[in-house]
Amino acid sequence: MNPNLARCAVLCGSAMAALAQGLNPAALLKPPTDTWPTYNGDYSGRRYSPLQQINASNIRSLTLAWAFQANSQAIKSTPLEVNGILYFTVPEHVWAIDARTGRQVWHYHYKSEGDHIGHRGVAMWGNWLYFETPDAHLLSLDARDGHVRWNIMLADAKLGYFATMAPLVVGNHVIAGVSGDVTDIPGFLESVDPETGKQQWRWYTEPQPGEPGSETWPRHSDAITHGGGMTWMTGTYDPALHLVFWGTGNPNPVLAGDARPGDNLYTCSIVALNPDTGKLAWYFQPSPHDTHDWDAVETPVLFDADFGGKPRKLLAQASRNGFFFVLDRTNGEHLLAAPFIESNWTSGIDARGRPVALKEKEPHADGRLVYPGSDGATNWMAPSFDPALGLFYVVARRVYSIFYYTATGKPEGWAGRDHNLAEESTLRAIDYRTGKIRWNHELGPGESIAGILTTAGNLLFTGDSQGNLLVLDPATGKTVWHVNAGGPMFSSPMTYELDGRQYVVEGVQGVLYAWALPE
Amino acid sequence: MIRSLLCFCVAVAACAQQHIPAPRGQKEFAQSCGFCHGEDATGARAPDLVRSPLVNRDTDGDLIAPVIRGGRPDKGMPALPLPDQTIQDIVAFLHMRVKQAEGSARIGGDYPLERLLTGNADAGRAYFNGAGKCSSCHSPTGDLAGIAKKYAPLYLEERMLAPRRAVVTLTVTTPSGQHISGRMVHLDEFSVSLRDSDGWYHSWPRDRVKVSVQDPLQIHREMLTQYTDADIHNLFAYLETLR
């Protein structure tokens, strides 16, 4: 364990003895069982649970334990579960509900300007929750009753910032990202003190002019200071290396490549940062010089496994541009890049493991047919990695789209758009050693944004694009259980065990469903 | 950007390039500010004002007007003693330019034909009758007669690639060998349903029946991996001649 974490575990552990209901930080370092203490369940981002009470032999008897009606916009968050309470969100709203019964404990509402496209959830440290708002504030709430303990502004909503992500707690750092869409503003990641909200460090996606990486932006231009690269999603963390791994979003102006010649670091990148200082250790860029809105914010999933005959510390990402990447997470060395869906925008992979974009597939005034479209071959929905099978699972989409570049003067904002022509979704199991698709399970027409959970019960939980919740055999992709839940799942499933009973919780529109075996 | 489903676009005034009267304040801005900030306010010798935090934080001139009146002598910007009305017009122009940038993802029926017309209509006709096999289902004097008058150019290009309305017909064969056909209502991994010619709804579990799908648009979906961009632009140029 890292010394900082150890210190925090001791300090917070003693506070815990008095209050009993807060989060023991040691839970963050274990695979999730009775606790789901962070957005991805644990630091690895694998969304693989060791629970196996619900398993392949009894799945057909899976039944509804409870449902909670939030009467809200679609739930896109993954609940935390700590000491029998679930904490989940939609934009502006946090709920605490009883994880055994689905009854409300409290509800908090923060009325806010700013973009309300979705919300991924909260983080927890001791007795405190951390919640980002549509106007790009970060709030600390008392987990007992939802009362606000402090409220800081991460970024100015008037400039087009907003926030949707669930922060990541590492030691005594609350690491929070920001979102943006149409305005040309720089992305950043900020670490604050969990007690006070005081800033500890801020890492900007774009380097300052003159710093390493700034040579990937045009000189004598304001492009680098308006270059986008939002930190939309929750990162992952390796306590042994003491590095956090984060995906960054697309450069701005979104479709206007000619306004920003160069690779545009560190947009559309996976970066490794020291959580104490925010200093960059290494980076890898899945989409150099992106012109199609292909954020690389999809979860950087961490696992240790053999690669090329050697045990390695790996990081894998199924990226929005349609490529699956495997890196050595100690140094960012690329090990594998392989397509996980059909695409038509690249001429191959370069020596550094990066797809090479075709100039003629950049957006143009007359329209260019590109697949995947800007919505992506996948997107923010959670992938999963099953260490027992060595398979990486991703909800993939075939999105065919026509990209128009519309600016006539200096491009600003999107500077155009793509319009979808056709969409289909499919779940793919990828062999991390080769990038080959082991199996494929079609999910229907449209763009599914359901995430994935795998468990030691040899089960894979997800949803299709037609309102069915699915449980699949993770080895073969065959359906072993399903139900029409009345609407598509826009969230990622999670699981926990309480009083000897395993629950799987899935958000469908404004309802949380908890599934379990019959009592 | 993470927009997964819909783009919530800001409705904006059409821009100056589209031959409509100049927006309020444009002339005043160009005369007094354009030399340094660019006539469209995107910057020249002086900063881009569309991206300016001060402009983005301004409400009705509360931040912009003092800068115009007082200048920024430390940065070489002179004070401009303009009439209040002129300043308010300039403020309005700058806010409109910000809205235009925010709305730059909005592309609709007013998208200019000339930007789409990069193809060759003769080559498009040849593709229509030849490699594209369009003529096996469509006719320029039949279903496509006057098609270019029916749709705005952008929508014509998109509908050419992905027609949105079609009746999908299903034929379901039951375990007893009965065939039932009708309009598809729903089809997924687990269930199938249709409406028969009398208007009655029927549904079955997928594993009990055989289903055959007749989707007249399936060929359009398959063509999306076949077209080159040149095919698309040529074909569009040809369809634009069908007036």
Contacts between the chains, C-beta under 8 A, distances in Angstrom:
chain1	res1	chain2	res2	distance
A	117	B	2	6.8
A	117	B	3	6.6
A	117	B	4	8.0
A	117	B	8	7.9
A	118	B	2	7.4
A	118	B	4	7.7
A	156	B	53	7.3
A	156	B	57	7.2
A	158	B	56	5.4
A	158	B	57	4.9
A	159	B	53	5.9
A	159	B	56	5.2
A	159	B	57	7.5
A	160	B	56	7.5
A	160	B	102	7.6
A	164	B	2	7.2
A	179	B	2	7.0
A	180	B	1	7.6
A	181	B	1	4.9
A	181	B	3	6.8
A	182	B	10	7.7
A	182	B	101	7.2
A	182	B	102	4.7
A	182	B	103	7.9
A	182	B	104	7.2
A	182	B	105	6.6
A	183	B	51	7.6
A	183	B	56	7.5
A	183	B	101	7.0
A	183	B	102	6.7
A	184	B	51	5.4
A	184	B	101	7.7
A	222	B	43	6.8
A	222	B	47	7.1
A	222	B	48	5.9
A	222	B	51	7.0
A	226	B	48	7.9
A	226	B	51	5.4
A	230	B	1	7.1
A	232	B	2	5.2
A	249	B	1	6.4
A	249	B	2	7.6
A	250	B	1	6.1
A	253	B	104	7.8
A	254	B	1	6.7
A	254	B	105	7.7
A	293	B	1	5.4
A	295	B	1	6.7
A	295	B	2	6.6
A	297	B	2	7.3
A	342	B	225	7.1
A	344	B	225	7.5
A	360	B	229	6.8
A	365	B	115	4.1
A	365	B	116	7.6
A	365	B	118	7.9
A	366	B	115	6.2
A	366	B	116	5.4
A	366	B	117	7.7
A	366	B	118	4.3
A	366	B	119	7.7
A	366	B	229	7.8
A	366	B	233	5.5
A	367	B	116	6.6
A	367	B	157	6.1
A	367	B	229	7.7
A	367	B	232	6.9
A	367	B	233	7.7
A	368	B	229	5.4
A	369	B	161	7.3
A	369	B	224	6.9
A	369	B	227	6.1
A	369	B	229	6.1
A	369	B	232	6.1
A	371	B	224	7.3
A	371	B	225	7.7
A	374	B	1	7.8
A	374	B	3	7.7
A	375	B	3	7.3
A	375	B	4	5.9
A	375	B	5	7.9
A	379	B	2	6.6
A	379	B	4	5.4
A	380	B	2	5.5
A	380	B	4	7.3
A	400	B	162	7.7
A	400	B	224	4.4
A	400	B	225	8.0
A	402	B	157	7.3
A	402	B	158	6.7
A	402	B	161	6.7
A	402	B	232	7.9
A	404	B	107	5.4
A	404	B	111	7.3
A	404	B	154	7.9
A	406	B	104	6.6
A	406	B	107	6.1
A	406	B	111	7.6
A	407	B	104	6.8
A	408	B	17	5.5
A	409	B	40	5.2
A	409	B	42	6.2
A	410	B	38	7.5
A	410	B	40	7.2
A	410	B	42	3.9
A	410	B	43	7.2
A	410	B	48	7.3
A	411	B	104	7.6
A	412	B	42	6.6
A	412	B	48	7.9
A	412	B	50	5.2
A	412	B	51	6.8
A	412	B	100	7.8
A	412	B	101	3.7
A	412	B	104	6.4
A	413	B	101	4.0
A	413	B	102	5.8
A	413	B	103	7.7
A	413	B	104	4.1
A	413	B	105	7.0
A	414	B	104	4.7
A	414	B	105	3.7
A	415	B	104	5.2
A	416	B	104	6.9
A	416	B	105	7.1
A	416	B	107	7.0
A	417	B	7	6.9
A	417	B	104	8.0
A	417	B	105	4.2
A	417	B	106	7.3
A	417	B	107	5.1
A	419	B	107	7.1
A	419	B	158	5.8
A	421	B	158	6.9
A	421	B	161	5.1
A	421	B	162	3.8
A	421	B	224	6.1
A	422	B	162	5.8
A	422	B	221	5.4
A	422	B	224	6.0
A	442	B	189	7.8
A	444	B	188	5.8
A	444	B	189	7.5
A	447	B	4	6.6
A	447	B	5	7.1
A	449	B	4	5.2
A	449	B	5	7.7
A	464	B	188	6.7
A	464	B	189	6.8
A	466	B	186	7.6
A	466	B	188	4.3
A	468	B	188	6.4
A	468	B	189	6.9
A	468	B	190	6.5
A	479	B	189	6.6
A	482	B	189	7.4
A	482	B	190	6.0
A	484	B	190	7.7
A	484	B	191	8.0
